[in-house]
Amino acid sequence: MKIVALLGSPRSNSNSSAIANRFTETAAARGAQVQTFEINRLTYHGCQGCYACKRGFEHCVVKDDLAEVLKAVEGADVVVLASPVYYGDVTSQMKAYIDRNYSFLKPDYITNPQPSRLSPKKLLFILTQGNPDQAMFGDIFGRYDFFMKWMGFTESRLIRLCGVGPASADAVPAECLAEAEEAAKALVIE
C-alpha cells in the first residue's frame, strides 16, 4: 500500500504535521510505503488555467515541484492532506496543491459518470485551528471532500483539532495522536 502525505503548514514543526506524521509512522510500521511532501519547501505555481489538461494532455503541464507530487498522488492508495486553518480556510500552500488537482479531471468531468482520471483512493484530511469552537470553520472539510470525491476518493476521514495555536507540535493532545494511529489502522490494509 502506498501513502502520500502532503503537509500544508508553512511551519515544519506544526500541529497538523505532527498528526500527519503520527499517521504515517503508524502506517509505515504496518508495512505501507510512505512519501511525504512539505509543500512550503517546494517551488511551485498554482493552477494556470491553461486547460492543457483538458485539451490534448491527461496531466498538468506546469513543470515545477508539484509535478512530482501529482505523479505520486496518482500512484497512491491513501492521500493525507494536513493543514492548519488560516483565515478561515486551508493554507495557501495547500490550496495551490488542491487547485492543481483539476488536472485529474477528464475534459467532460461535469457530465461524465466517471469524471476522474485517478484510480479509487482513500483520503485522510487533517485540520487544526486556533479557534476552540468546533462549529467555526466546520464547512472546510465538506467543501473539499466534495471535490475530492469527484476526483475518485471513495473513502474519506477527518481528524480535526481545535483550540491549538502556533505552539510547537508537542502541544497536540495524546488523544488526537491516538486518533491518527487508529485512522492508520483503519485505512492501511496489511
GITARA-V270774 format. One record per residue. N is the residue number from 1. PSI is psi in whole degrees, -180 to 180 (* if undefined). Layout:
((N/PSI) (N/PSI))
//
This chain:
((1/136) (2/133) (3/134) (4/125) (5/129) (6/116) (7/116) (8/-1) (9/144) (10/-12) (11/130) (12/-36) (13/54) (14/166) (15/-45) (16/-37) (17/-38) (18/-41) (19/-45) (20/-41) (21/-37) (22/-40) (23/-50) (24/-36) (25/-44) (26/-42) (27/-43) (28/-38) (29/-22) (30/8) (31/2) (32/148) (33/125) (34/135) (35/127) (36/136) (37/127) (38/100) (39/-38) (40/-18) (41/-4) (42/160) (43/118) (44/170) (45/156) (46/179) (47/135) (48/-2) (49/27) (50/-18) (51/16) (52/-33) (53/-10) (54/-10) (55/75) (56/-17) (57/150) (58/24) (59/168) (60/133) (61/-5) (62/125) (63/97) (64/-171) (65/-23) (66/-18) (67/-42) (68/-39) (69/-48) (70/-40) (71/-42) (72/-42) (73/-39) (74/-41) (75/0) (76/154) (77/-33) (78/136) (79/133) (80/124) (81/115) (82/125) (83/142) (84/164) (85/120) (86/121) (87/44) (88/12) (89/-180) (90/165) (91/161) (92/-31) (93/-49) (94/-40) (95/-39) (96/-43) (97/-49) (98/-41) (99/-36) (100/-16) (101/-15) (102/-31) (103/-18) (104/-12) (105/139) (106/159) (107/-35) (108/33) (109/-28) (110/-37) (111/-12) (112/129) (113/-18) (114/77) (115/-15) (116/149) (117/-10) (118/150) (119/160) (120/141) (121/164) (122/150) (123/134) (124/120) (125/124) (126/123) (127/134) (128/147) (129/150) (130/-34) (131/126) (132/-12) (133/112) (134/-30) (135/-27) (136/129) (137/20) (138/-12) (139/-12) (140/-53) (141/-47) (142/-41) (143/-51) (144/-32) (145/-37) (146/-49) (147/-38) (148/-35) (149/-39) (150/-35) (151/7) (152/10) (153/109) (154/-23) (155/131) (156/149) (157/154) (158/133) (159/123) (160/132) (161/119) (162/152) (163/21) (164/139) (165/-156) (166/24) (167/169) (168/164) (169/-12) (170/1) (171/-7) (172/124) (173/148) (174/-37) (175/-29) (176/-40) (177/-36) (178/-36) (179/-38) (180/-40) (181/-43) (182/-38) (183/-40) (184/-43) (185/-34) (186/-36) (187/-23) (188/117) (189/120) (190/*))
//
